[in-house]
Amino acid sequence: MKLKVVCRKVYDYVRYDLKEIAFPSSLPDPPHIKKRRKLTWKERYLVLKEASRLYAASWVRDIGPDLRPNDYKKHEGSDDKDGGANGASKEKEPSTLEDLAVAARGGMETLRPALQRVYMTRASAYRDALKSFIQGYQEGIQQVMEKKDDFKPPQEEDTPKKST
């Protein structure tokens, strides 16, 4: 008889409690919330398309002519009008993104040094900015200290006048 009770309790635990522990059910919605209908596949596609367009528009970096050739056709036409001889003589260095794209095609062995260059470039920029900030801060402190020194002697001259 006891074995039957134990088996029943284990069965109930696995069936109800373990399922609730592994996959907890969410709380019911409050009564004032109206449920929305499910979107159709076409509506889901349109939402995904618009969301991806907005996400892509949020990235305003210049990613190069390989990925956006139509945008660069407009710019090349205006550049040729402004400085045609200068544009042809200068060779364009590859951008960081182009370097990373080429390195990614080569595999992890070529990607690691390219990423290290990017990190070191950014680290040096941060270091230079921090040095510049510290230098400006120290100059500002020196100016404030000089102003304090300039104001102290007149106060000392005023104090003897008050004492006599």
ABEGO torsion letter per residue (X at the ends): XAAAAAAAAAAAAAAAAAAAAABBBBBBBBAABBBBBBBBAAAAAAAAAAAAAAAAAABABBAEAAABAAAAAAAAAAAAAABAAAAAABBBBBBAAAAAAAAAAAEAAAAAAAAAAAAAAAAAAAAAAAAAAAAAAAAAAAAAAAAAAAAAAAAAAAAAAAAX
